[in-house]
Amino acid sequence: MYAALNTLARERDADGPLVTGPGHGTPANHANLWLEGTHEEYDPAHVRTGAGLRT
C-alpha cells in the first residue's frame, strides 16, 4: 500500500501526511522510509548504514 500511494503522490506532485495506526503498520512504514532514504532527510541518526539501521 505504501509503495502504491508513494508512486501516486510522486506522479501527481502531491503532498500529504501518512497516518498509520499502532501495530505492524508503523514499523513497516519506518522500514520503507529508511530503505528509500527519506528517514535520513528528517533525522540524520537514521542514515542508510548499519548504525542507522540499528537506530
mmCIF file of the N, C-alpha and C atoms, coordinates in Angstrom:
data_MODEL
# 
_entry.id   MODEL 
# 
loop_
_atom_site.group_PDB 
_atom_site.id 
_atom_site.type_symbol 
_atom_site.label_atom_id 
_atom_site.label_alt_id 
_atom_site.label_comp_id 
_atom_site.label_asym_id 
_atom_site.label_entity_id 
_atom_site.label_seq_id 
_atom_site.pdbx_PDB_ins_code 
_atom_site.Cartn_x 
_atom_site.Cartn_y 
_atom_site.Cartn_z 
_atom_site.occupancy 
_atom_site.B_iso_or_equiv 
_atom_site.pdbx_formal_charge 
_atom_site.auth_seq_id 
_atom_site.auth_comp_id 
_atom_site.auth_asym_id 
_atom_site.auth_atom_id 
_atom_site.pdbx_PDB_model_num 
ATOM 1   N N  . MET A 1 1  ? 0.822  -1.177 0.000   1.00 0.00 ? 1  MET A N  1 
ATOM 2   C CA . MET A 1 1  ? 0.000  0.000  0.000   1.00 0.00 ? 1  MET A CA 1 
ATOM 3   C C  . MET A 1 1  ? 0.875  1.253  0.000   1.00 0.00 ? 1  MET A C  1 
ATOM 4   N N  . TYR A 1 2  ? 1.914  1.247  0.846   1.00 0.00 ? 2  TYR A N  1 
ATOM 5   C CA . TYR A 1 2  ? 2.792  2.418  0.914   1.00 0.00 ? 2  TYR A CA 1 
ATOM 6   C C  . TYR A 1 2  ? 3.414  2.710  -0.443  1.00 0.00 ? 2  TYR A C  1 
ATOM 7   N N  . ALA A 1 3  ? 3.934  1.692  -1.094  1.00 0.00 ? 3  ALA A N  1 
ATOM 8   C CA . ALA A 1 3  ? 4.592  1.891  -2.386  1.00 0.00 ? 3  ALA A CA 1 
ATOM 9   C C  . ALA A 1 3  ? 3.623  2.443  -3.423  1.00 0.00 ? 3  ALA A C  1 
ATOM 10  N N  . ALA A 1 4  ? 2.407  1.943  -3.447  1.00 0.00 ? 4  ALA A N  1 
ATOM 11  C CA . ALA A 1 4  ? 1.410  2.412  -4.409  1.00 0.00 ? 4  ALA A CA 1 
ATOM 12  C C  . ALA A 1 4  ? 1.035  3.869  -4.146  1.00 0.00 ? 4  ALA A C  1 
ATOM 13  N N  . LEU A 1 5  ? 0.811  4.226  -2.889  1.00 0.00 ? 5  LEU A N  1 
ATOM 14  C CA . LEU A 1 5  ? 0.469  5.606  -2.563  1.00 0.00 ? 5  LEU A CA 1 
ATOM 15  C C  . LEU A 1 5  ? 1.642  6.546  -2.812  1.00 0.00 ? 5  LEU A C  1 
ATOM 16  N N  . ASN A 1 6  ? 2.837  6.089  -2.516  1.00 0.00 ? 6  ASN A N  1 
ATOM 17  C CA . ASN A 1 6  ? 4.022  6.902  -2.751  1.00 0.00 ? 6  ASN A CA 1 
ATOM 18  C C  . ASN A 1 6  ? 4.203  7.172  -4.241  1.00 0.00 ? 6  ASN A C  1 
ATOM 19  N N  . THR A 1 7  ? 4.003  6.158  -5.061  1.00 0.00 ? 7  THR A N  1 
ATOM 20  C CA . THR A 1 7  ? 4.108  6.326  -6.509  1.00 0.00 ? 7  THR A CA 1 
ATOM 21  C C  . THR A 1 7  ? 3.067  7.313  -7.011  1.00 0.00 ? 7  THR A C  1 
ATOM 22  N N  . LEU A 1 8  ? 1.846  7.182  -6.545  1.00 0.00 ? 8  LEU A N  1 
ATOM 23  C CA . LEU A 1 8  ? 0.774  8.089  -6.949  1.00 0.00 ? 8  LEU A CA 1 
ATOM 24  C C  . LEU A 1 8  ? 1.087  9.530  -6.524  1.00 0.00 ? 8  LEU A C  1 
ATOM 25  N N  . ALA A 1 9  ? 1.573  9.712  -5.327  1.00 0.00 ? 9  ALA A N  1 
ATOM 26  C CA . ALA A 1 9  ? 1.903  11.054 -4.845  1.00 0.00 ? 9  ALA A CA 1 
ATOM 27  C C  . ALA A 1 9  ? 3.023  11.675 -5.666  1.00 0.00 ? 9  ALA A C  1 
ATOM 28  N N  . ARG A 1 10 ? 4.014  10.887 -6.033  1.00 0.00 ? 10 ARG A N  1 
ATOM 29  C CA . ARG A 1 10 ? 5.118  11.412 -6.839  1.00 0.00 ? 10 ARG A CA 1 
ATOM 30  C C  . ARG A 1 10 ? 4.667  11.746 -8.251  1.00 0.00 ? 10 ARG A C  1 
ATOM 31  N N  . GLU A 1 11 ? 3.825  10.909 -8.831  1.00 0.00 ? 11 GLU A N  1 
ATOM 32  C CA . GLU A 1 11 ? 3.330  11.172 -10.186 1.00 0.00 ? 11 GLU A CA 1 
ATOM 33  C C  . GLU A 1 11 ? 2.515  12.458 -10.255 1.00 0.00 ? 11 GLU A C  1 
ATOM 34  N N  . ARG A 1 12 ? 1.785  12.761 -9.194  1.00 0.00 ? 12 ARG A N  1 
ATOM 35  C CA . ARG A 1 12 ? 0.904  13.936 -9.175  1.00 0.00 ? 12 ARG A CA 1 
ATOM 36  C C  . ARG A 1 12 ? 1.492  15.106 -8.401  1.00 0.00 ? 12 ARG A C  1 
ATOM 37  N N  . ASP A 1 13 ? 2.746  14.974 -7.976  1.00 0.00 ? 13 ASP A N  1 
ATOM 38  C CA . ASP A 1 13 ? 3.423  16.003 -7.200  1.00 0.00 ? 13 ASP A CA 1 
ATOM 39  C C  . ASP A 1 13 ? 2.562  16.442 -6.014  1.00 0.00 ? 13 ASP A C  1 
ATOM 40  N N  . ALA A 1 14 ? 2.030  15.471 -5.298  1.00 0.00 ? 14 ALA A N  1 
ATOM 41  C CA . ALA A 1 14 ? 1.130  15.730 -4.172  1.00 0.00 ? 14 ALA A CA 1 
ATOM 42  C C  . ALA A 1 14 ? 1.864  15.556 -2.848  1.00 0.00 ? 14 ALA A C  1 
ATOM 43  N N  . ASP A 1 15 ? 1.459  16.327 -1.879  1.00 0.00 ? 15 ASP A N  1 
ATOM 44  C CA . ASP A 1 15 ? 1.973  16.207 -0.516  1.00 0.00 ? 15 ASP A CA 1 
ATOM 45  C C  . ASP A 1 15 ? 0.817  15.875 0.404   1.00 0.00 ? 15 ASP A C  1 
ATOM 46  N N  . GLY A 1 16 ? 1.112  15.140 1.439   1.00 0.00 ? 16 GLY A N  1 
ATOM 47  C CA . GLY A 1 16 ? 0.083  14.823 2.422   1.00 0.00 ? 16 GLY A CA 1 
ATOM 48  C C  . GLY A 1 16 ? 0.664  13.991 3.536   1.00 0.00 ? 16 GLY A C  1 
ATOM 49  N N  . PRO A 1 17 ? 0.005  13.958 4.646   1.00 0.00 ? 17 PRO A N  1 
ATOM 50  C CA . PRO A 1 17 ? 0.510  13.180 5.776   1.00 0.00 ? 17 PRO A CA 1 
ATOM 51  C C  . PRO A 1 17 ? 0.250  11.686 5.583   1.00 0.00 ? 17 PRO A C  1 
ATOM 52  N N  . LEU A 1 18 ? 1.101  10.898 6.170   1.00 0.00 ? 18 LEU A N  1 
ATOM 53  C CA . LEU A 1 18 ? 0.910  9.451  6.197   1.00 0.00 ? 18 LEU A CA 1 
ATOM 54  C C  . LEU A 1 18 ? 0.493  9.095  7.612   1.00 0.00 ? 18 LEU A C  1 
ATOM 55  N N  . VAL A 1 19 ? -0.708 8.627  7.770   1.00 0.00 ? 19 VAL A N  1 
ATOM 56  C CA . VAL A 1 19 ? -1.239 8.307  9.088   1.00 0.00 ? 19 VAL A CA 1 
ATOM 57  C C  . VAL A 1 19 ? -1.376 6.792  9.199   1.00 0.00 ? 19 VAL A C  1 
ATOM 58  N N  . THR A 1 20 ? -0.735 6.222  10.208  1.00 0.00 ? 20 THR A N  1 
ATOM 59  C CA . THR A 1 20 ? -0.840 4.781  10.436  1.00 0.00 ? 20 THR A CA 1 
ATOM 60  C C  . THR A 1 20 ? -1.210 4.538  11.894  1.00 0.00 ? 20 THR A C  1 
ATOM 61  N N  . GLY A 1 21 ? -1.738 3.393  12.134  1.00 0.00 ? 21 GLY A N  1 
ATOM 62  C CA . GLY A 1 21 ? -2.127 3.042  13.493  1.00 0.00 ? 21 GLY A CA 1 
ATOM 63  C C  . GLY A 1 21 ? -1.051 2.230  14.187  1.00 0.00 ? 21 GLY A C  1 
ATOM 64  N N  . PRO A 1 22 ? -1.323 1.827  15.412  1.00 0.00 ? 22 PRO A N  1 
ATOM 65  C CA . PRO A 1 22 ? -0.361 1.023  16.142  1.00 0.00 ? 22 PRO A CA 1 
ATOM 66  C C  . PRO A 1 22 ? -0.309 -0.398 15.566  1.00 0.00 ? 22 PRO A C  1 
ATOM 67  N N  . GLY A 1 23 ? 0.669  -1.113 15.975  1.00 0.00 ? 23 GLY A N  1 
ATOM 68  C CA . GLY A 1 23 ? 0.788  -2.491 15.497  1.00 0.00 ? 23 GLY A CA 1 
ATOM 69  C C  . GLY A 1 23 ? 1.854  -2.601 14.418  1.00 0.00 ? 23 GLY A C  1 
ATOM 70  N N  . HIS A 1 24 ? 1.581  -3.391 13.384  1.00 0.00 ? 24 HIS A N  1 
ATOM 71  C CA . HIS A 1 24 ? 2.576  -3.671 12.353  1.00 0.00 ? 24 HIS A CA 1 
ATOM 72  C C  . HIS A 1 24 ? 2.709  -2.555 11.328  1.00 0.00 ? 24 HIS A C  1 
ATOM 73  N N  . GLY A 1 25 ? 1.729  -1.682 11.204  1.00 0.00 ? 25 GLY A N  1 
ATOM 74  C CA . GLY A 1 25 ? 1.747  -0.642 10.174  1.00 0.00 ? 25 GLY A CA 1 
ATOM 75  C C  . GLY A 1 25 ? 2.886  0.344  10.329  1.00 0.00 ? 25 GLY A C  1 
ATOM 76  N N  . THR A 1 26 ? 3.076  0.852  11.517  1.00 0.00 ? 26 THR A N  1 
ATOM 77  C CA . THR A 1 26 ? 4.102  1.865  11.725  1.00 0.00 ? 26 THR A CA 1 
ATOM 78  C C  . THR A 1 26 ? 5.512  1.322  11.507  1.00 0.00 ? 26 THR A C  1 
ATOM 79  N N  . PRO A 1 27 ? 5.895  0.173  12.069  1.00 0.00 ? 27 PRO A N  1 
ATOM 80  C CA . PRO A 1 27 ? 7.238  -0.340 11.792  1.00 0.00 ? 27 PRO A CA 1 
ATOM 81  C C  . PRO A 1 27 ? 7.472  -0.627 10.305  1.00 0.00 ? 27 PRO A C  1 
ATOM 82  N N  . ALA A 1 28 ? 6.451  -1.073 9.614   1.00 0.00 ? 28 ALA A N  1 
ATOM 83  C CA . ALA A 1 28 ? 6.596  -1.328 8.182   1.00 0.00 ? 28 ALA A CA 1 
ATOM 84  C C  . ALA A 1 28 ? 6.848  -0.028 7.434   1.00 0.00 ? 28 ALA A C  1 
ATOM 85  N N  . ASN A 1 29 ? 6.146  1.034  7.794   1.00 0.00 ? 29 ASN A N  1 
ATOM 86  C CA . ASN A 1 29 ? 6.362  2.323  7.143   1.00 0.00 ? 29 ASN A CA 1 
ATOM 87  C C  . ASN A 1 29 ? 7.739  2.883  7.468   1.00 0.00 ? 29 ASN A C  1 
ATOM 88  N N  . HIS A 1 30 ? 8.182  2.720  8.706   1.00 0.00 ? 30 HIS A N  1 
ATOM 89  C CA . HIS A 1 30 ? 9.530  3.178  9.063   1.00 0.00 ? 30 HIS A CA 1 
ATOM 90  C C  . HIS A 1 30 ? 10.578 2.427  8.246   1.00 0.00 ? 30 HIS A C  1 
ATOM 91  N N  . ALA A 1 31 ? 10.385 1.146  8.038   1.00 0.00 ? 31 ALA A N  1 
ATOM 92  C CA . ALA A 1 31 ? 11.327 0.370  7.236   1.00 0.00 ? 31 ALA A CA 1 
ATOM 93  C C  . ALA A 1 31 ? 11.375 0.890  5.802   1.00 0.00 ? 31 ALA A C  1 
ATOM 94  N N  . ASN A 1 32 ? 10.216 1.172  5.218   1.00 0.00 ? 32 ASN A N  1 
ATOM 95  C CA . ASN A 1 32 ? 10.178 1.713  3.857   1.00 0.00 ? 32 ASN A CA 1 
ATOM 96  C C  . ASN A 1 32 ? 10.847 3.083  3.784   1.00 0.00 ? 32 ASN A C  1 
ATOM 97  N N  . LEU A 1 33 ? 10.582 3.940  4.753   1.00 0.00 ? 33 LEU A N  1 
ATOM 98  C CA . LEU A 1 33 ? 11.188 5.271  4.766   1.00 0.00 ? 33 LEU A CA 1 
ATOM 99  C C  . LEU A 1 33 ? 12.706 5.184  4.896   1.00 0.00 ? 33 LEU A C  1 
ATOM 100 N N  . TRP A 1 34 ? 13.180 4.240  5.696   1.00 0.00 ? 34 TRP A N  1 
ATOM 101 C CA . TRP A 1 34 ? 14.623 4.074  5.845   1.00 0.00 ? 34 TRP A CA 1 
ATOM 102 C C  . TRP A 1 34 ? 15.238 3.548  4.548   1.00 0.00 ? 34 TRP A C  1 
ATOM 103 N N  . LEU A 1 35 ? 14.584 2.562  3.927   1.00 0.00 ? 35 LEU A N  1 
ATOM 104 C CA . LEU A 1 35 ? 15.122 1.973  2.697   1.00 0.00 ? 35 LEU A CA 1 
ATOM 105 C C  . LEU A 1 35 ? 15.214 2.985  1.563   1.00 0.00 ? 35 LEU A C  1 
ATOM 106 N N  . GLU A 1 36 ? 14.244 3.883  1.449   1.00 0.00 ? 36 GLU A N  1 
ATOM 107 C CA . GLU A 1 36 ? 14.272 4.854  0.359   1.00 0.00 ? 36 GLU A CA 1 
ATOM 108 C C  . GLU A 1 36 ? 15.080 6.100  0.700   1.00 0.00 ? 36 GLU A C  1 
ATOM 109 N N  . GLY A 1 37 ? 15.547 6.237  1.947   1.00 0.00 ? 37 GLY A N  1 
ATOM 110 C CA . GLY A 1 37 ? 16.399 7.347  2.336   1.00 0.00 ? 37 GLY A CA 1 
ATOM 111 C C  . GLY A 1 37 ? 15.663 8.560  2.891   1.00 0.00 ? 37 GLY A C  1 
ATOM 112 N N  . THR A 1 38 ? 14.343 8.501  2.957   1.00 0.00 ? 38 THR A N  1 
ATOM 113 C CA . THR A 1 38 ? 13.574 9.637  3.451   1.00 0.00 ? 38 THR A CA 1 
ATOM 114 C C  . THR A 1 38 ? 13.813 9.880  4.932   1.00 0.00 ? 38 THR A C  1 
ATOM 115 N N  . HIS A 1 39 ? 13.961 8.817  5.697   1.00 0.00 ? 39 HIS A N  1 
ATOM 116 C CA . HIS A 1 39 ? 14.172 8.951  7.146   1.00 0.00 ? 39 HIS A CA 1 
ATOM 117 C C  . HIS A 1 39 ? 15.375 9.840  7.439   1.00 0.00 ? 39 HIS A C  1 
ATOM 118 N N  . GLU A 1 40 ? 16.436 9.616  6.683   1.00 0.00 ? 40 GLU A N  1 
ATOM 119 C CA . GLU A 1 40 ? 17.681 10.333 6.933   1.00 0.00 ? 40 GLU A CA 1 
ATOM 120 C C  . GLU A 1 40 ? 17.558 11.833 6.612   1.00 0.00 ? 40 GLU A C  1 
ATOM 121 N N  . GLU A 1 41 ? 16.646 12.215 5.718   1.00 0.00 ? 41 GLU A N  1 
ATOM 122 C CA . GLU A 1 41 ? 16.431 13.632 5.416   1.00 0.00 ? 41 GLU A CA 1 
ATOM 123 C C  . GLU A 1 41 ? 15.908 14.386 6.641   1.00 0.00 ? 41 GLU A C  1 
ATOM 124 N N  . TYR A 1 42 ? 15.106 13.720 7.444   1.00 0.00 ? 42 TYR A N  1 
ATOM 125 C CA . TYR A 1 42 ? 14.485 14.363 8.593   1.00 0.00 ? 42 TYR A CA 1 
ATOM 126 C C  . TYR A 1 42 ? 15.190 14.072 9.910   1.00 0.00 ? 42 TYR A C  1 
ATOM 127 N N  . ASP A 1 43 ? 15.942 12.990 9.965   1.00 0.00 ? 43 ASP A N  1 
ATOM 128 C CA . ASP A 1 43 ? 16.664 12.636 11.186  1.00 0.00 ? 43 ASP A CA 1 
ATOM 129 C C  . ASP A 1 43 ? 18.006 12.016 10.795  1.00 0.00 ? 43 ASP A C  1 
ATOM 130 N N  . PRO A 1 44 ? 19.096 12.780 10.892  1.00 0.00 ? 44 PRO A N  1 
ATOM 131 C CA . PRO A 1 44 ? 20.407 12.296 10.471  1.00 0.00 ? 44 PRO A CA 1 
ATOM 132 C C  . PRO A 1 44 ? 20.873 11.029 11.183  1.00 0.00 ? 44 PRO A C  1 
ATOM 133 N N  . ALA A 1 45 ? 20.261 10.691 12.306  1.00 0.00 ? 45 ALA A N  1 
ATOM 134 C CA . ALA A 1 45 ? 20.643 9.461  13.012  1.00 0.00 ? 45 ALA A CA 1 
ATOM 135 C C  . ALA A 1 45 ? 20.222 8.218  12.231  1.00 0.00 ? 45 ALA A C  1 
ATOM 136 N N  . HIS A 1 46 ? 19.310 8.370  11.285  1.00 0.00 ? 46 HIS A N  1 
ATOM 137 C CA . HIS A 1 46 ? 18.796 7.229  10.521  1.00 0.00 ? 46 HIS A CA 1 
ATOM 138 C C  . HIS A 1 46 ? 19.445 7.119  9.141   1.00 0.00 ? 46 HIS A C  1 
ATOM 139 N N  . VAL A 1 47 ? 20.745 7.315  9.075   1.00 0.00 ? 47 VAL A N  1 
ATOM 140 C CA . VAL A 1 47 ? 21.460 7.183  7.803   1.00 0.00 ? 47 VAL A CA 1 
ATOM 141 C C  . VAL A 1 47 ? 21.369 5.747  7.312   1.00 0.00 ? 47 VAL A C  1 
ATOM 142 N N  . ARG A 1 48 ? 21.566 5.549  6.032   1.00 0.00 ? 48 ARG A N  1 
ATOM 143 C CA . ARG A 1 48 ? 21.440 4.210  5.450   1.00 0.00 ? 48 ARG A CA 1 
ATOM 144 C C  . ARG A 1 48 ? 22.753 3.435  5.593   1.00 0.00 ? 48 ARG A C  1 
ATOM 145 N N  . THR A 1 49 ? 23.105 3.197  6.839   1.00 0.00 ? 49 THR A N  1 
ATOM 146 C CA . THR A 1 49 ? 24.268 2.398  7.197   1.00 0.00 ? 49 THR A CA 1 
ATOM 147 C C  . THR A 1 49 ? 23.842 1.425  8.282   1.00 0.00 ? 49 THR A C  1 
ATOM 148 N N  . GLY A 1 50 ? 24.749 0.587  8.698   1.00 0.00 ? 50 GLY A N  1 
ATOM 149 C CA . GLY A 1 50 ? 24.437 -0.338 9.783   1.00 0.00 ? 50 GLY A CA 1 
ATOM 150 C C  . GLY A 1 50 ? 24.063 0.396  11.065  1.00 0.00 ? 50 GLY A C  1 
ATOM 151 N N  . ALA A 1 51 ? 24.786 1.505  11.340  1.00 0.00 ? 51 ALA A N  1 
ATOM 152 C CA . ALA A 1 51 ? 24.476 2.282  12.549  1.00 0.00 ? 51 ALA A CA 1 
ATOM 153 C C  . ALA A 1 51 ? 23.078 2.903  12.453  1.00 0.00 ? 51 ALA A C  1 
ATOM 154 N N  . GLY A 1 52 ? 22.717 3.421  11.286  1.00 0.00 ? 52 GLY A N  1 
ATOM 155 C CA . GLY A 1 52 ? 21.394 3.997  11.102  1.00 0.00 ? 52 GLY A CA 1 
ATOM 156 C C  . GLY A 1 52 ? 20.306 2.956  11.201  1.00 0.00 ? 52 GLY A C  1 
ATOM 157 N N  . LEU A 1 53 ? 20.594 1.764  10.729  1.00 0.00 ? 53 LEU A N  1 
ATOM 158 C CA . LEU A 1 53 ? 19.615 0.667  10.825  1.00 0.00 ? 53 LEU A CA 1 
ATOM 159 C C  . LEU A 1 53 ? 19.385 0.296  12.292  1.00 0.00 ? 53 LEU A C  1 
ATOM 160 N N  . ARG A 1 54 ? 20.435 0.249  13.072  1.00 0.00 ? 54 ARG A N  1 
ATOM 161 C CA . ARG A 1 54 ? 20.292 -0.082 14.485  1.00 0.00 ? 54 ARG A CA 1 
ATOM 162 C C  . ARG A 1 54 ? 19.502 1.001  15.224  1.00 0.00 ? 54 ARG A C  1 
ATOM 163 N N  . THR A 1 55 ? 19.619 2.242  14.789  1.00 0.00 ? 55 THR A N  1 
ATOM 164 C CA . THR A 1 55 ? 18.878 3.340  15.424  1.00 0.00 ? 55 THR A CA 1 
ATOM 165 C C  . THR A 1 55 ? 17.402 3.131  15.213  1.00 0.00 ? 55 THR A C  1 
# 
